[in-house]
Amino acid sequence: MISVIFDLDGTLVDSEPNYYESGRRTLERHGVPDFTWEQHSRYIGIGTLETLEILRDQYAIQAPVEQLLAEQNAAYLELARAETEAFPEMRKFVERLHCDGTPMAVASGSSREAIDAVLAGTGLDALLTTVVSAEEVAHGKPAPDVFLEAARRLGADPADCVVIEDAAPGAQAARAAGMGCLAVPYVSATADDPAFATAGLLFRGGQPEFSADTAYEWLGEHRAA
């Protein structure tokens, strides 16, 4: 049986604006003004901790990375609880998989607290009960750890898993885990990234192009292969 492992941010839900704003506020508090969306977009798909480690070094921020992470998580949770939207076609896809008994998990670079808040706020927590955060594994994406742990918790062989991803590091992680990949680039300009070249199904236009019916049909073909 095929198991499906979803990335969360930018894949199931449109949370990147909240991540950008929480990161911008955190950096501003530590003397880094004018952090732009363009700068933020370079780190989409990389865990919050790994991103902050890079930015801390880049801007010579004196505060410990643990402090930066706590500040950004607090700001993010405030924003996420106020409003986070699930992508409608992606919700439809999850609901259809749930109805036919497909094992599913969420594997995300976010903190467990942030994942739980978003899933609860969107109602997806009723459908997606197996959750792995980057905090629970040794290495974040593009390392395969979070996907391999999700497969372990589902009792699934990695070769029988398909990852749904929006970012190149996640697609790399899926390949490193020996899993199939369905890619829906959050930033459509990244569709030509070599990491997406091995995706079994690529929606080049991102979420506006994503179709639950097309994804479900492809997954059925993947099951039969």
C-alpha positions in Angstrom: 0.0 0.0 0.0 1.2 3.5 -0.8 1.6 5.9 2.1 1.5 9.7 1.5 3.7 12.1 3.4 2.9 15.8 3.2 5.1 18.7 3.8 3.1 21.4 5.7 4.2 25.0 5.0 3.5 26.0 1.4 2.2 22.6 0.5 -0.9 22.0 2.7 -1.3 25.6 3.9 -0.2 29.0 2.8 1.9 29.8 5.9 4.9 31.4 4.2 3.6 34.9 4.6 3.4 34.3 8.4 6.9 32.8 8.5 8.3 35.8 6.6 6.6 38.3 8.9 7.7 36.5 12.1 11.3 36.2 10.8 11.3 39.8 9.7 10.2 41.0 13.2 12.8 38.8 14.8 15.6 40.1 12.7 14.5 43.7 13.1 14.6 43.2 16.9 18.2 42.2 16.5 19.4 45.0 14.4 18.6 43.7 10.9 16.1 46.1 9.2 14.5 45.7 5.8 14.6 41.9 5.5 12.7 41.4 2.3 10.4 38.7 0.9 12.9 38.0 -1.8 15.6 37.2 0.8 13.1 35.1 2.8 12.2 33.1 -0.4 15.7 31.7 -0.6 15.1 29.7 2.5 11.7 28.3 1.7 11.8 24.6 2.3 14.6 24.8 4.9 13.7 24.4 8.6 13.4 27.4 10.8 16.3 26.5 13.0 18.7 25.9 10.0 17.5 29.2 8.5 18.2 31.1 11.6 21.6 29.6 12.0 22.5 30.8 8.5 21.0 34.3 9.1 22.7 34.7 12.5 26.1 34.1 11.0 25.3 36.2 7.9 24.3 39.2 10.0 26.7 38.6 13.0 23.8 38.5 15.4 25.0 38.1 19.0 21.9 36.4 20.5 22.0 32.6 20.7 20.2 30.8 18.0 17.9 29.2 20.6 16.8 32.7 21.6 16.1 33.6 18.0 14.2 30.4 17.4 12.0 31.0 20.5 11.3 34.6 19.5 10.4 33.7 15.9 8.2 30.7 17.0 6.3 33.0 19.4 5.7 35.6 16.7 4.7 32.9 14.2 2.3 31.2 16.6 0.6 34.5 17.2 0.1 35.1 13.4 -0.7 31.4 12.6 -3.5 31.3 15.2 -5.0 34.4 13.8 -5.2 33.2 10.3 -3.8 30.3 8.2 -5.5 29.0 5.1 -5.4 25.5 3.8 -5.1 25.3 0.0 -8.6 24.2 -1.2 -7.5 21.6 -3.7 -4.9 20.2 -1.3 -7.6 19.9 1.4 -9.8 18.1 -1.2 -6.8 15.7 -1.9 -6.3 14.9 1.8 -10.0 14.3 2.3 -10.1 11.9 -0.7 -7.1 10.0 0.5 -8.6 9.8 4.0 -11.8 8.4 2.7 -10.1 5.5 0.9 -7.9 4.7 3.9 -4.5 5.8 2.6 -2.0 6.1 5.4 -0.9 9.7 5.7 1.6 11.8 7.7 2.9 15.3 8.0 6.6 15.8 8.0 7.7 19.5 8.4 10.6 21.7 9.2 8.5 23.7 11.6 8.3 23.2 15.4 5.8 20.7 16.7 3.9 23.5 18.4 3.6 25.4 15.2 2.5 22.3 13.2 -0.1 21.4 15.8 -1.5 25.0 15.9 -1.8 25.2 12.1 -3.4 21.7 11.7 -5.9 22.5 14.5 -6.7 25.9 13.1 -7.4 24.5 9.6 -9.2 21.4 10.9 -6.7 19.1 9.1 -5.7 17.6 12.5 -8.7 15.3 12.2 -7.4 13.8 9.0 -3.6 14.0 9.6 -2.8 12.4 12.9 0.8 11.2 12.3 3.1 14.2 12.6 6.9 14.6 12.6 8.7 17.9 13.2 12.3 18.8 12.5 12.8 19.0 16.2 12.3 15.3 16.5 15.1 14.2 14.1 18.8 14.8 13.9 18.9 16.8 10.6 16.3 18.9 8.8 15.7 19.0 5.0 17.4 18.5 2.6 18.4 15.5 4.8 15.9 12.7 4.6 15.5 12.2 8.4 12.0 13.7 8.8 10.5 11.7 6.0 12.2 8.4 7.1 10.8 9.0 10.6 7.3 9.6 9.2 7.6 6.3 7.3 8.7 4.5 10.4 5.7 5.8 12.4 3.4 4.8 9.6 5.0 1.3 9.5 5.7 1.8 5.8 8.7 1.0 3.6 10.2 4.2 2.3 10.0 2.8 -1.2 6.2 2.6 -0.7 5.9 6.3 0.3 5.2 9.4 -1.9 6.1 12.8 -0.6 4.1 15.9 -1.5 6.4 18.9 -1.5 6.6 22.6 -2.5 10.3 23.3 -2.1 13.5 22.0 -3.7 15.1 21.0 -0.3 12.1 18.9 0.4 12.2 17.2 -3.0 15.9 16.5 -2.4 15.0 15.0 1.0 12.4 12.8 -0.6 14.9 11.5 -3.1 17.5 10.9 -0.4 14.9 8.9 1.5 14.2 6.7 -1.5 10.6 8.0 -1.8 8.5 9.1 -4.7 7.7 12.8 -5.0 4.8 14.9 -6.2 6.0 18.5 -6.5 3.9 21.7 -6.3 6.5 24.5 -6.3 5.4 27.4 -3.9 7.7 29.7 -5.9 6.8 28.8 -9.5 10.1 30.3 -10.7 11.9 27.4 -9.0 10.1 24.7 -11.1 13.3 24.3 -13.2 15.4 23.5 -10.1 17.2 20.2 -10.7 15.7 18.9 -7.4 12.3 18.8 -9.1 13.6 17.0 -12.2 13.1 13.6 -10.5 9.5 14.3 -9.3 7.1 11.8 -10.6 4.5 14.5 -11.1 5.3 18.2 -11.2 2.7 21.0 -11.2 5.0 23.7 -12.7 2.5 26.5 -12.0 2.3 25.6 -8.3 -0.9 25.7 -6.3 -3.0 27.6 -8.9 -2.3 24.6 -11.2 -2.6 21.8 -8.6 -5.6 19.5 -9.1 -6.7 17.0 -6.5 -8.2 14.8 -9.2 -5.0 14.7 -11.3 -2.9 14.0 -8.2 -5.2 11.2 -7.1 -5.2 9.6 -10.6 -1.4 9.8 -10.7 -1.2 8.2 -7.2 -3.4 5.4 -8.4 -1.0 4.8 -11.3 1.9 4.9 -8.9 0.1 2.3 -6.7 -0.3 0.0 -9.7 3.3 0.3 -10.9 
